[in-house]
Amino acid sequence: MNSVKKYPVIARGYGIFIAPNGGYIFPYEDENGVNRPLPPCKTLNVQACTILEQCTGHTPVEDIVHTLEKMFENTPSDLFSKVKTFLDEAVQEGYVLYSATPVKMEGLLQGSLAYHVPSQVLFEATTRCNLTCRHCLLSAGKPLPDELETERILPILERLYEIGVKRLMLSGGEVLTKKGWKTLVDFCADRFYFAFLTNGTLITEETADILSHCREVHISLYGKDAETHEKVTGVEGSFEKSLKGIQLLKERGVYCGVSALMVPFNVHQLEDMVQLAISLQCDIVRVGAVCPIGRACDGQWELTEKQRELLEKKMDELQKQYTIAIQWEEEKSEEKSCGAGYTRWVITSNGDVYPCGVLRIPIGNVARDDPVTVCTSPAVKFLQTLKAPSHRLCSNCCHLVTCKGCHQQAFFYSFQVDHCHWMDQVENAPEPLKSALWELHKKKKR
């Protein structure tokens, strides 16, 4: 078929996600429940994204080429041939179709070449909680005065799906205490790669049936036994209830993980906690550490540098010894930016957007503004340029082993040194982000 006067369009059952640095193809279920096989071309470079962005069924190949000529300088003389070859191959692989006339697109086109859409969002649906964990970064217990009701959260979630957010994690507080949590679970399970974070104490047979719709469920564990676990939660009986919650989920075949928070008095129990997770048939152990915020601001919950180093060494040993996956909750990056604020967000129960769960400085509010407005804000653009801690940036700083690749750790350790090279970058931050960062830094320094 001659494609010159044809209209290329993303095929039903396939989605194209585009970003300023490239994108990818993903399959999804169409209205008939058919899940398309993923074509060989899984990732896309910027040039491919630029072409596919225009494959909406309304623009013929010839006009797509003309648009590219206007967008870029020094385009090759055989640009038409290159574009046609790329589209012909896409048609062969099945994720693009040719139409003889303009046609409505039935596939998905998400993301943008102009700005980053966060691929991962943690939505803190409530700060209400049935436990009183003494390290809690939210100081959870009661809901925020301006906490959004479920009916107000749903359109926000729908908009996040529309712009291309792929992975969504729902957490609290304790989400199972929120009115309408069942609606939230069903809504998210139909749209996202959906993970649910809970303390597990409120999981019943009925609750487990509903949570079986989630791709992943992660339950917090603070020790190998009730004595250690409840030293953190402050509630007698919470250990056994959490274990029962895991058991009910595994009976239903749910991918279930343990979120193992390590503090000075349980750090020696990691192997026991891993063995407990294995005995419960869990799929993964995600290891976390406390930052000095919320109820943990007194510092007694933080690991020392030596404890962190020993913990990393122990994790490596246990990963070789056991088949269960053992990894940090937050994966660190060697890139110039860790992605906080533009590839991943934390959204609070009142709609505020934070770069991450610990760096709790608002960069927008999705209850007030469209998510795209946040994506394109000066604060987010600054975070894209912010260099994460590295040997090149931080030299021989004693905290680098903790901060490496992580903005949140860098910020919370910046006040413990005389001069932090990472904080030097804050001088280039836009207002009000700059003032908020410096004000919190000075407060911590005191």
MARVOGU-106389 format. One record per residue (C-alpha): residue number from 0; x, y, z. Coordinates in steps of 0.02 Angstrom, whole numbers, plus 50000, padded with zeros to 5 digits. Layout:
// residues N
  marke     px     py     pz
    NUM      X      Y      Z
...
//
This chain:
// residues 446
  marke     px     py     pz
      0  50000  50000  50000
      1  50070  50170  49952
      2  50084  50268  50114
      3  50112  50442  50038
      4  49929  50493  50048
      5  49889  50382  50196
      6  49854  50433  50374
      7  49959  50341  50505
      8  49872  50308  50671
      9  49917  50218  50833
     10  49830  50049  50829
     11  49700  49992  50954
     12  49779  49895  51097
     13  49943  49990  51089
     14  50001  50145  51178
     15  50145  50263  51144
     16  50222  50355  51291
     17  50333  50501  51241
     18  50452  50610  51343
     19  50586  50741  51307
     20  50722  50607  51316
     21  50630  50467  51225
     22  50488  50348  51259
     23  50419  50174  51239
     24  50279  50067  51168
     25  50162  49974  51285
     26  50017  49855  51257
     27  49851  49869  51349
     28  49684  49780  51349
     29  49558  49847  51224
     30  49371  49849  51256
     31  49362  49665  51208
     32  49490  49618  51340
     33  49624  49578  51210
     34  49802  49615  51267
     35  49915  49645  51117
     36  50087  49564  51109
     37  50226  49691  51132
     38  50316  49725  50967
     39  50505  49706  50954
     40  50532  49895  50966
     41  50501  49922  51152
     42  50594  50085  51178
     43  50592  50239  51066
     44  50719  50376  51035
     45  50669  50559  51026
     46  50657  50556  50836
     47  50536  50409  50840
     48  50432  50497  50974
     49  50425  50654  50867
     50  50353  50555  50721
     51  50232  50451  50824
     52  50166  50604  50915
     53  50084  50653  50751
     54  50011  50482  50712
     55  49837  50530  50771
     56  49747  50481  50611
     57  49724  50661  50554
     58  49892  50698  50472
     59  49957  50615  50312
     60  50139  50559  50302
     61  50185  50702  50187
     62  50124  50832  50313
     63  50215  50744  50455
     64  50377  50764  50357
     65  50342  50948  50325
     66  50313  50974  50511
     67  50479  50891  50552
     68  50567  51004  50427
     69  50498  51156  50519
     70  50542  51087  50691
     71  50723  51042  50657
     72  50866  51126  50568
     73  50978  51034  50444
     74  50856  50892  50411
     75  50927  50761  50290
     76  50878  50769  50107
     77  50804  50594  50119
     78  50696  50636  50270
     79  50536  50582  50182
     80  50611  50413  50143
     81  50673  50390  50322
     82  50503  50435  50398
     83  50411  50323  50275
     84  50528  50177  50312
     85  50504  50199  50500
     86  50314  50205  50483
     87  50311  50056  50363
     88  50407  49955  50493
     89  50288  50014  50630
     90  50141  49957  50525
     91  50226  49789  50498
     92  50250  49769  50685
     93  50067  49811  50715
     94  50070  49963  50829
     95  50033  50086  50687
     96  49899  50072  50551
     97  49878  50164  50386
     98  49708  50235  50337
     99  49657  50301  50167
    100  49558  50442  50250
    101  49567  50535  50416
    102  49517  50418  50556
    103  49489  50423  50744
    104  49636  50357  50845
    105  49591  50203  50949
    106  49763  50176  51025
    107  49840  50282  51163
    108  49962  50427  51146
    109  50024  50489  51314
    110  50161  50600  51382
    111  50240  50749  51298
    112  50400  50797  51208
    113  50392  50967  51292
    114  50390  50911  51475
    115  50412  50757  51585
    116  50258  50665  51647
    117  50294  50573  51811
    118  50297  50388  51777
    119  50269  50348  51961
    120  50155  50431  52088
    121  50133  50392  52273
    122  49962  50456  52328
    123  49942  50477  52516
    124  49752  50460  52521
    125  49737  50499  52707
    126  49838  50540  52862
    127  49713  50447  52969
    128  49792  50292  53048
    129  49746  50159  53175
    130  49927  50144  53236
    131  50040  50270  53322
    132  50208  50227  53244
    133  50340  50327  53335
    134  50446  50359  53179
    135  50303  50414  53064
    136  50358  50550  52943
    137  50176  50609  52926
    138  50143  50604  53114
    139  49988  50511  53056
    140  49835  50486  53165
    141  49702  50611  53119
    142  49656  50666  52941
    143  49714  50836  52879
    144  49584  50975  52901
    145  49578  50999  52712
    146  49593  50814  52665
    147  49509  50772  52501
    148  49361  50655  52501
    149  49364  50505  52385
    150  49244  50592  52265
    151  49370  50732  52241
    152  49518  50614  52223
    153  49442  50514  52080
    154  49449  50652  51947
    155  49630  50688  51997
    156  49674  50504  51972
    157  49583  50503  51805
    158  49683  50654  51747
    159  49847  50573  51801
    160  49799  50422  51697
    161  49756  50532  51547
    162  49925  50619  51545
    163  50018  50453  51554
    164  50059  50408  51735
    165  50090  50221  51731
    166  50128  50166  51910
    167  50025  50225  52057
    168  50047  50178  52239
    169  49910  50213  52364
    170  49962  50241  52545
    171  49917  50334  52704
    172  49919  50350  52851
    173  49820  50191  52836
    174  49716  50188  52676
    175  49599  50056  52746
    176  49533  50186  52870
    177  49477  50304  52729
    178  49295  50312  52681
    179  49282  50253  52500
    180  49445  50154  52497
    181  49361  50012  52401
    182  49312  50134  52263
    183  49491  50198  52255
    184  49561  50021  52240
    185  49443  49972  52099
    186  49471  50137  52008
    187  49661  50125  52017
    188  49668  49939  51975
    189  49578  49974  51810
    190  49700  50110  51757
    191  49874  50092  51831
    192  50007  49968  51877
    193  49938  49981  52051
    194  50023  49949  52219
    195  49941  49964  52390
    196  50040  50009  52547
    197  49965  49961  52715
    198  50008  49911  52893
    199  49902  49755  52864
    200  49812  49756  53031
    201  49639  49791  52959
    202  49643  49657  52823
    203  49496  49538  52835
    204  49436  49401  52718
    205  49328  49528  52626
    206  49467  49659  52622
    207  49590  49531  52553
    208  49466  49488  52414
    209  49461  49671  52361
    210  49650  49695  52376
    211  49677  49545  52263
    212  49641  49667  52119
    213  49806  49757  52157
    214  49965  49713  52063
    215  50062  49726  52226
    216  50025  49746  52411
    217  50163  49795  52533
    218  50146  49777  52721
    219  50257  49862  52850
    220  50361  49754  52966
    221  50470  49826  53104
    222  50547  49673  53183
    223  50557  49484  53194
    224  50434  49474  53340
    225  50292  49566  53425
    226  50406  49647  53554
    227  50513  49734  53424
    228  50373  49772  53300
    229  50257  49846  53431
    230  50398  49950  53504
    231  50376  50049  53343
    232  50187  50039  53314
    233  50138  50073  53494
    234  49988  49957  53479
    235  49980  49787  53563
    236  49928  49645  53448
    237  49975  49738  53288
    238  50114  49614  53245
    239  50001  49462  53237
    240  49868  49560  53142
    241  49996  49614  53011
    242  50055  49434  52988
    243  49874  49377  52972
    244  49848  49509  52838
    245  49994  49442  52738
    246  49928  49264  52757
    247  49756  49313  52690
    248  49833  49400  52540
    249  49947  49254  52497
    250  49800  49134  52507
    251  49729  49234  52362
    252  49889  49232  52261
    253  49928  49418  52285
    254  50104  49480  52250
    255  50147  49530  52427
    256  50299  49620  52495
    257  50367  49661  52666
    258  50422  49840  52696
    259  50559  49815  52825
    260  50603  49977  52912
    261  50775  49967  52992
    262  50812  50068  53150
    263  50955  50055  53275
    264  50868  49927  53387
    265  50814  49807  53247
    266  50955  49822  53120
    267  51030  49660  53183
    268  50864  49570  53147
    269  50865  49589  52957
    270  50901  49406  52921
    271  50766  49352  53044
    272  50643  49470  52958
    273  50692  49400  52787
    274  50665  49223  52851
    275  50495  49275  52920
    276  50448  49348  52751
    277  50499  49186  52667
    278  50396  49082  52790
    279  50245  49191  52745
    280  50281  49159  52558
    281  50310  49344  52524
    282  50383  49394  52356
    283  50500  49536  52406
    284  50580  49623  52555
    285  50598  49810  52531
    286  50720  49885  52656
    287  50698  50063  52716
    288  50782  50183  52838
    289  50714  50330  52936
    290  50743  50514  52895
    291  50732  50640  53038
    292  50561  50715  53003
    293  50388  50698  53078
    294  50390  50599  53240
    295  50568  50543  53200
    296  50639  50719  53209
    297  50726  50686  53375
    298  50854  50580  53282
    299  50844  50421  53388
    300  50776  50322  53240
    301  50920  50357  53120
    302  51052  50230  53077
    303  51234  50280  53097
    304  51349  50280  52946
    305  51429  50120  53010
    306  51259  50036  53032
    307  51210  50085  52855
    308  51370  50014  52783
    309  51347  49851  52880
    310  51164  49845  52825
    311  51210  49861  52641
    312  51340  49724  52660
    313  51213  49612  52749
    314  51083  49642  52612
    315  51208  49586  52480
    316  51248  49429  52579
    317  51065  49385  52607
    318  51022  49413  52423
    319  51152  49281  52379
    320  51091  49164  52515
    321  50902  49174  52485
    322  50797  49175  52327
    323  50676  49310  52387
    324  50710  49484  52315
    325  50792  49601  52441
    326  50813  49784  52392
    327  50806  49962  52454
    328  50633  50043  52454
    329  50705  50191  52358
    330  50825  50143  52220
    331  50971  50264  52208
    332  51032  50336  52045
    333  51202  50381  51975
    334  51123  50503  51853
    335  51141  50691  51871
    336  50964  50696  51943
    337  50871  50560  52038
    338  50705  50604  51957
    339  50621  50674  52113
    340  50489  50800  52061
    341  50478  50758  51878
    342  50486  50570  51849
    343  50404  50533  52016
    344  50289  50628  52133
    345  50212  50611  52304
    346  50036  50683  52317
    347  49967  50717  52491
    348  49787  50695  52548
    349  49751  50881  52517
    350  49823  50877  52340
    351  49995  50952  52374
    352  50133  50883  52261
    353  50303  50845  52338
    354  50461  50792  52244
    355  50470  50637  52355
    356  50404  50568  52518
    357  50538  50647  52626
    358  50576  50810  52536
    359  50407  50880  52586
    360  50408  51051  52504
    361  50257  51082  52389
    362  50292  51109  52204
    363  50107  51120  52159
    364  49934  51061  52205
    365  49830  50947  52092
    366  49668  50987  52182
    367  49690  51167  52124
    368  49794  51152  51965
    369  49797  51032  51818
    370  49943  50908  51835
    371  50016  50974  51672
    372  50030  51146  51753
    373  50137  51066  51888
    374  50239  50969  51759
    375  50283  51130  51669
    376  50312  51238  51824
    377  50479  51327  51857
    378  50502  51220  52014
    379  50493  51058  51914
    380  50607  51127  51779
    381  50735  51168  51914
    382  50724  50992  51987
    383  50764  50922  51814
    384  50932  51013  51819
    385  50972  50979  52003
    386  51123  50865  52016
    387  51109  50720  52137
    388  51251  50691  52262
    389  51402  50606  52183
    390  51590  50596  52206
    391  51611  50732  52073
    392  51492  50852  52161
    393  51521  50809  52343
    394  51705  50759  52344
    395  51748  50669  52506
    396  51598  50717  52611
    397  51573  50591  52752
    398  51386  50580  52715
    399  51405  50533  52532
    400  51380  50347  52568
    401  51205  50394  52628
    402  51163  50537  52510
    403  51234  50466  52348
    404  51106  50482  52208
    405  50968  50546  52324
    406  50906  50726  52342
    407  50805  50691  52497
    408  50953  50621  52593
    409  51064  50761  52532
    410  50945  50893  52599
    411  50927  50813  52770
    412  51113  50791  52793
    413  51160  50961  52721
    414  51134  51045  52890
    415  51259  50927  52973
    416  51408  50994  52876
    417  51490  51165  52870
    418  51474  51180  52682
    419  51363  51071  52572
    420  51402  51079  52386
    421  51231  51005  52348
    422  51146  51150  52437
    423  51246  51274  52332
    424  51130  51229  52188
    425  50980  51296  52284
    426  51038  51473  52241
    427  50973  51440  52065
    428  50802  51378  52123
    429  50648  51483  52077
    430  50540  51564  52210
    431  50450  51511  52318
    432  50547  51346  52310
    433  50713  51430  52348
    434  50651  51517  52504
    435  50561  51361  52566
    436  50717  51254  52547
    437  50831  51380  52633
    438  50706  51414  52772
    439  50690  51229  52812
    440  50878  51208  52797
    441  50909  51349  52923
    442  50778  51277  53040
    443  50863  51107  53036
    444  51034  51187  53056
    445  50977  51265  53219
//
